[in-house]
Amino acid sequence: MSAGASVEALTVSLGAFRLSKIDFAVSRGEILVILGPNGSGKSVTLETIAGFHRPESGRVLIGGHDVTALPPERRNVGFVVQNFGLFPHLSVVQNITIARRQRKALSGTGPAPLLRDDPAALLDYFSIAHLAQRSPSDLSPGEKQRVALARALATAPALFLFDEPFSALDAETHEQLRGELKSYLRMLEIPAIFVSHDRSDAMALADKVVILRNGAIEQSGPVPEALQRPINSFVARFVGVENILSGLAGAMSNSLQTIAIGERTLFAAAHSAPAASAVLLSIRAEDVAIYPAAHQSPTPDGANRFPGRITELQSRGPLVAITADCGFPLRAYLLKRQVHEMKLCSGSDVVVEIAPDAIHLMSG
Amino acid sequence: MARVVSNSRQAVHRHYAAGLWQSNAPPSSPTALYLLCWFLGSILLAFLVIPLVALALTQSAASLAGVARMSDVRDAIMLSLEGAFLSAACAALIGVPLAYGLARSAFYGKGVVAALIDLPLAVPHTVAGIALLMVFGRQGILGAPLQTLAGLKFWGTIAGVVVAMLFVSAPYTVNAARIGFEAVDPRLEKVARTLGLGPWRTFFRITLPLARRSIMTGITLTYARSISEFGAVVILVYYPMTAPVKIYELFLRFGLEQSAAAAVLLLIVSLSLFVLLRTLAQRGGEPQESR
C-alpha cells in the first residue's frame, strides 16, 4: 500500500457543488480511471488529491503519507492537464528543469531516469533530446505528451494525475497517445489516476474504474466488473450497455432466475430476485448472438433463444449495429462481412441468443 | 519502446503535413464588406494623423532648435517625462497586483470594483483635479497630515504631478494587466504548483512572464496618458509646469507661434518615447497558449 495512493471518505464543498464521501485506492503500477459526465466531480476529485481544494473531511494518502494538509508543491504528484499544460514561454528543456525534485529517487526498480537527477537522461528516455531547445508551440501532440511526462517525472512523483489530457484531440490522435501513455505508465510503475468522460479511456487504460455522478461514487471496481455488471441503469448507459430492459422476476428454474419481459421469458444465471418484483436487466450488445432464421442452435438447453425481426441496421465502422424486435427490442453487433454473408436487411427474420450469464440484473 | 514512439511521431508529423491542425484560415479574398471596412477605417486613420502632421509641418528646424534652447521649456518636458515615468512605475507597483487579484478571484461586487477602476476615464480631468485638490491640497484630508507627518507636499512639487497623472492613467495598466492575467490558463499555474513551485515562484516564473506583454502594453499606455495629462495637473499643481501646462502658458502669453514650436518639440519627444516603449513591450511576442 505504501507505494500507492488512496482517498478516504473525501468530502469537498465548492460553492453549490458537493463531493461526498469518496473512497478509492490505487496501488503501484495500477491505472485507475475516474469516469463521469460533466459536472460529476471528477476534476474536483483530482484537484483535491493534487492539493487545490481543502476537503471538509476525509484524507488523501500518497505513498503512505497523509498529505491532506500539504500544499500542492509538497504532495509529490505529477499532474498532466488538457493539452498537456506545457509552459509556452519556456523551451522543452526549461519546461523540464523548472520542476523541483522532491525526493531523492523512487524506491525499488524504476527506470534509470528516475534514479538520477538528470534532465538529459529524461529527454533521452522519452526520445525527445532533439527537441530540447524547441518551443512547446512547435511540438506535435505526441511530443507534447512526452515532454509533459518527462517534466512530471523530474519531480520523482509518487502518483500521476491526468485531467482529461486528450479531450481536445481528434479521435485518431487520442487513441494513439493513449496507447503510448499506457505503455509508459506500465514501464514506470507509478500509480496513476486518469479522469475522463469517455468510457473508451476506461476500457483502454484502466485496471480499475470509479464512476461518479453528482459528486458521489455510483460504482467502483475492476473494469470488467463495471462493464459486465453495472449496478444501475445510469452506470449501464455510461459504460455503453445498449440493452437495458425492464421485466418481472419469476421463479428459479434449474438454478436460473426467470424473468418475464412481455410474452417472453428469459433465464439469467445466478441471480435471485424476489418473485414478481420489477427488475432491470443489462445485456451488452456484444453478448447477443444473431443468426438467420433457419439457423440450428448450437447452444445447450436453457439458453435464451427467440425469433425476431430486424428493424434497423446502423453502420459502426467495421461493425453493424442491428436492432431486432423479439417481443422486446434487442441490439446486437455483427461484422459487416457477416451481415453480407447472411444477407440481412431491415425486415429479415432472425434468431437471437443470449447466454444466461450475459444477463445482469440491476437496481433501478 | 522508442520505436513505437517514433512511429507515432511520424504519424503525427503526417498530420501536420496534411495541415490538419492548422488553426489559422487563410485570409479571405477582398469582399465588398472588407473594402468598406478599410474605406471607413482610413477616414479615421487620416483624422488621427493629419492634425499632428499639419502641426509638425508648421515648424522649421530652426524654430524647434530655438524653443529647445529655452530652459523653461526643457525643464517642463523633463518634468513631464519624469512624472510620467514615476506614474507608470506606481501604476505597475500597485495596479498589477490588483489586476491579478481581479483576474483570479470571483467575489460579490467584483463588477463594482471593475467599474471603480474605470471611473477616472469617465470623470472630466478638471473635475479630477479639483477632487484631488480636496484630498492632496494644502488643507486636503491627506495633504495636510502627510505634510505634517512626513513632510510630503503635493502642491508645487513633482509628487503632485505624479498623483494627478496616476489618477487619470492608472486604469490603463490595471485593465490591460487584468486581461493579460485572465488569458493565462489557470491550469498552467496548477501544473507549476505540482512541479514543486510555491505560489510566489509560480507567479514570477509562469504567470507574470505569460502576461508580460499585456502588462507592458498597459504600462506604456499609462505612461503615454500621463505625459498627455493637462486638466488634473494644471489644477492640482500649476508650478512647476509640466510640458502641456507650459505650452498652454506660452499660448496664452505669446500666441500660437511660440506655443506651436514647443508643442511640436513635445510631440517629437513623447512620440519617439512612446514608439520605443511600445516596441520594447511587444518584443518577443506573447507565447501562444497551447489550447
Interface residues (C-beta under 8 A of the other chain):
Chain A: E47 A50 G51 F52 P71 P72 E73 R74 R75 V77 G78 F79 V80 V81 Q82 N83 F84 G85 L86 F87 P88 H89 I98 A99 R100 R101 Q102 F126 S127 S135 P136 S137 S140 P141 G142 E143 K144 R146 R151 A152 A154 T155 L161 D163 A168 D170 T173 Q176 L177 G179 E180 S183 Y184 M187
Chain B: M1 A2 V4 V5 S6 S8 R9 A11 V12 H13 H15 Y16 L20 D185 R187 L188 K190 V191 A192 R193 T194 L195 G196 L197 G198 R205 I206 P209 L210 P287 Q288 E289 S290 R291
